[in-house]
Amino acid sequence: MRAIHQGVTYHRMAPPGTSSVDVVVYDVSKKIEALSVTADVLRFQARSNELQGIRLFAVDNKSKPPRTQMNDQNFEFYLPDGAEVDTAIAMTEGGQPLTTAPVPQRDKNRYAFIFPLRPGETQFQVVFHLAYRGEASIDPKELYGTQHFVVMLPKTMQFASASGATFASMNDPRQPDAIVQVASNTKAGQPLTFKISGTGILTDKEGSNQEADSPASGSTTAGRDSRPGGGLGPPIDAPDPLEKYRWYILGGFALVMTAGAFYISKRPRTASLANFGPSDIELSALPRAVTPAAHGRSGLLLEALKEELFELEVEHKQGHISQQEYEKAKAALDQTLERALKRAVAKITS
């Protein structure tokens, strides 16, 4: 079921045989003060003359009473100078990843997601690449304070913080081939420039996949947050400041990072770098990407259809609906999606 309230769409699955469902909606505000960035994670790898990056954000909306933030620059960020965006995804808490397009802003290298920040956690991912000559200086230009700003790169590459930037080295027992540098409790505008050099590829470890697939399994340590969180091991003889975000940082984005890695692997010039992100999610289960530039009523419908298709695939694979129910529902959704896409294309070309 889909409900639109003050221009923002909300979804709720209606299992077969359900006569009615409750869809919770929230009033919209252009600006909410009770927003915080839980994590800002930058992953890099490089080969030859190209540097590839994935930037991940987790934004928490704890507004009371709960409200949704939505405006024309709803969540802004910077990418390194010369970066080209390959793909981007947004995901609400309890929802499915949706392809979206960050909008370039007036300032150079500044972008904005025009995606609603609903109560709870919203995750963003941006996959990008830029020309590389063996070394690069990266200035993340933080626009918000963050609980944890994290940089990850292969151990075959080198990391050096610039003057005024303070990072702590951490170990990741599930990905020993990675360098992990963390700056905690950062402020907007705080100097966090760093330099990377060399080449290398981040590999995915089977153990990490298994743990990411089962966040509620027996391997979960006491006191860990039950929601997606966590993933970095603690430094020797020190408490782990990222304990409750461990699975989130290295595993919580497994699904959205798979989409990015898949996109990168399909680009001929970077096919050899397909292992950049975790790949433990079956790609056939991901919704097909549709034109992210569709706006207004058509764009809302396309987003809703993508999420409904994904939920249908999940229910079918989990055996919650019969093959006959699956085929009937999928045929109806496919037909509606085809009509919606035709209308969206017609609007773009008219």
N, C-alpha and C positions, 0 to 999 in steps of 0.2 A: 504494500500500500504506500501511496505517496501523498504527502500533504505539503502545500506551499503556504508559508506564513510570512508576510512582509518581505516577499521576494526570495526567501531561503527555503530550500527543499529539505524535507525530512522523510525518512523511509522506515517502514516496519514490515517484516516478512509476515505474510498471511499463509499459514500451512493449509494444505488441501482440506476442505471440509469446514474451515473456519467461517463463521457467519459475520463476525465483526472483529476488528482489532483497534487498539488505542494507539494513536500516533502522537507522541509528545512533541510539542513545538515550543519555541521560545521567542519572546519579543527581541527585536533587533535594535542594537545601538551602534552608532558609527565608531565610537571609541569606548573601550572598556579598560579600566585601570588594573583589574585583577587578572592580568595576563602575565605569564612567565615562560621563559624559554628554558625547558628542562635540560636539553642537550643540543649542541651544535657540533656535528661530526663531519670532518673533512677527510676523505680517503683519497690517496693518490697512488698512481703507478705510472711508469714511463718505459717506453721502449723507442729506440731510434730518435726520431724528431718530433714525437708527440707525447704530451703529458695528458693523462686522463684523470678526471676527478669526479667524485660523487659527494655532494654536500647534503647532509641530512639534518632536519630540524624537528624537535618535538616541542610543541607549544601547548601549554596548559591554561585552560580557561576555568578559573575558580570563582567566577562572578556570583554574588549573592544579592538579590535573587538571581538565579541563572539566566543569562542572556547570551545572545549570539552577536558577535562583532562582525560587521560587514561594511566595507567602504571601498572606494576605488583603488586604494593602495593598502589592502588589508594586512598583508605581511610582506615587508620589504627586506631585501638583502643585497649584498654585493657578490660578484664573481671576480676572479682574477682578471687583470687586464689582458685583453685579447682572447678571452674564453668564448667559445661558441656553445650554446645550449643544444644538447642532443635530444633530451626528453625530460619530462618532469611529471611527478605523480604526487597526489595529495590523498590522505586517508584520515577519516574521522575515527574516533574511538568506537570500536565495535563494528566499523564499516569495512568496505572493501576499497582497494586502491583505485583511484580514478585518474586517468590521464588529464593533465591540465597544462596550461601554457603560461609561464611567468611573463609578465608584460614589461618590456624595457621602459625605464623612466628617463626623465630629462638628464639626470646626472649620468655620466659615463659609467658603464658596468653595473648600474643599479637596476634591480628588477623588483617586481611586486607580484605576489599571488593574489588574484581577485577571487578568493575562495573563502567561504564563511568559516569563522572560528567559533564553532558551536561549543557549548559547555562540555568539559572533559578535555581529552588530549587530541590534538590534530598533528599529524605528521606530514612533513614535506620532504621530497627528495628531488634533487636536480642533478642530472648527469651531463657533464660537459667535457670539452677537450680544448687544448690550445697548443700552439707551436712550442717546441722545446729544443733548447740547445745545450742540454746537459745540466742546466741549473735554472732555478727560478726563484724569485722573491714573491712571497704570497702575503698580502695584507687582507685579512678577512673583513676589516672595517665593520666591526660589530655595531649594529644599530640598537641592540637590546642587551640588557644584562643576561647572562646565562649561568645556570648552575654548573655546567661543565662544558668547556670547549675542548674538543678532542681532535687530534691529528693522527692519522694512521698512514703508514707507508711501508713498503718492503724493507727488510733489514739490509738489502743490497743497496739501498739508497741512503743518503745522509740528511740529517735534520740539524739545523742550527737556528736558535732563536735570535732575533735582533735585539739591539740595545733597548732596554725598557720592558721587554716582553719576558714574562716568567712562566716557565712550563715545568712540570714534574714528569719524569720518565716513569712509566709503569710497565709491568709485565702482563702479557696475555698468555696464560697457560694453554689456551685452546688454539692460539695462532702464534706459535713461537717464532715464525719467520717475519713478524711484523714489529715495527717500531711504533710505540704508542706514547704520545706526549699529551699531557692534560693541563689545562688552566682552569681552575675552579672559582666559582663566585665572581665572574668577570662583570665589568660594568660597560655600559654603552660608551663607545669611543675609546676604550682602553687599548693601549698599544699591544697588539698580538702578532706583529709581523714576524715571519720566519722564512728561512731559506732552505730549499731542498735541492739536492743534486744527485746525479747518478741515475741508474736505470734499474728496473726490477718490476716484478709482478706479484701482487697479493694473491695467495692461493687459498682455497677453501678447504678446511679440515673436516673430515668425516665426523669426528667427535663433536665439533661445533654444531654441525647440522643436526645430529641426533639430539643434542641438548636444546637446540633452538626449536626442534619439532615438538618437544615435550616440556614446556615451561612449568607444568604442574607435576612433573615426574618426581621420583624419589630423590633425584640428584639436586633438587632445589634446596638451598640451604635455609636454615631457620632465620626468620626475620626478613626474608626477601619479599619485596613488594609482589603482590599477586598479579598485577598487570604487567604488560611487556616492559621490561627494564633490565638493566644490568649487562655485563659482558666483559669487564676489564678486571684482570687479577690484581691484587694489591701489591705494592712494592714490599720488599723484604722488611720484616719487623715493623710494619706500619699498618694501621687500620685502613680498610678499603673504603674510600669516600664514595665510590661508585657502586657499592654493593647492590643497592636497590635499582640501579639502572643497568646492571651487567648484561642481562639478556637483551635488553633494548638496544644497547649500543652496537653489539656484535651480532645479535640474532633477531631482534625485534623488527628490523627492517629487511629481513631475509626476503619477504615477498616482494616488496617494492624494488629492492635492489636487483632481484632476479630480472624484473622487467627491464631495468636499465642495462644490465649485463647482456640480456638477450638482444636489446636494440644495438648495443655496441658491437656485438658479435656479428650482426647482420651487415655492418658497414664494411665493405671489402677491404679498406685500408687498415682496419684494426681487428680483423677477424682473429688474429693470433692472440688477442687480449681478452678472450671471451670469459675467462675465469675471474674477472675483476670482482664481481659480487658473489655472495652465496648463491648456490644453484640447487637448493634442495626442494624447491617447489616445482610441481609439474607445470610446465608452461602452458599446456593445453587448457588448464583451469583458469587462466587469466582471461579477462574480458578483452574482446578485440578493441583495438584503439580506434576511436572515431575522431573526426576533425575537432580539435579543441577550440577552434576559433568561432564556433557557433555560439551565438548569444541569445539572450531573451528567452522566450518560451521554448523555442526549438532546442537551445542549449540545455535547459532544465530537463526537457523530455529525454534527450540523449543521455544525460548523466543518470537519470532514473532507470532507463532501459539497460544501460551497462551494468548497473548494480543488480538489477533484477536477474539478468542473464548469469551473472557470477553466482548469485545465491542459488539459482536453479541448478547450476552445475554442481555446487557443493552438496546440496540436498540429494541430488541424484547419485553422486559418488558415495555418499554416506548411507545410501539405501533408505532414505526417509520417504521417498516417493517411488511409485512403480514406474516401469519403463513406459507404460501407456500414458500415465499422467505426465511424465517428463516430455515425451514426444509431442503431446498435445500442447503443453504450456510453451515449449520451445518454438513450435511452429507459429504460435500466436505472437510471441515476442519478436521472432525474426521478421515476421510480416510487418509488425508495427515499427521495428527498427529500420527496415528498408524504406518505408514511407517517410519516416522522420529524416533519414539521411537525404532522401531526394529533395525534401523541402528545404533542408539546410543548405545543400549544394545550390539549389535554385536561388536562394536568397543571396548567397555569396557571389554568384555569377551574374545576377541581375543588376 
